[in-house]
């Protein structure tokens, strides 16, 4: 494994790995160097999965679809869609493609937001950050959400009571 380029500097791959390590532990400083050199863009990479999940949720809700209905229409596993909306799982390219088709969104832009393609446009990152800042849930639960919540809490209470 080589960590030097022909110019006796660290390789792009090494800088990327070190920047990722810095993001995880906060004590390594090579990421700042890599960003200064234009090799990594740390401006919103951490936010993109959250923005992607929020966008999918908002697009689904704006079309009046339940998570189950979207999963069925997009032909994706319900568990994967739930994980995507909770920002806990990186979606597969197929899932992103299927969601883009059903939600009538740009496949390329969704791939970028999901972290599956390199962002080509800085304005997408800026728009993603604005969207993330403005998309925190503030609305009260709808009647259906309240019913689902109460039903779920009931099951949790019964399960914890041994019933």
Secondary structure, 3 states (H helix, E strand, C coil): CCCECCCCCECHHHHHHHHHHHHHHCCCCHHHHHHHCCCCCCCCHHHHHHHHHHHHHHHHHHCCCCHHHHHHHHCCCHHHHHHHHCCCCCCCHHHHHHHHHHHCCCHHHHHHHCCCCCCCCHHHHHHHHHHHHHCCCCCCCCHHHHHHHHHHHHHHHHHHCCC
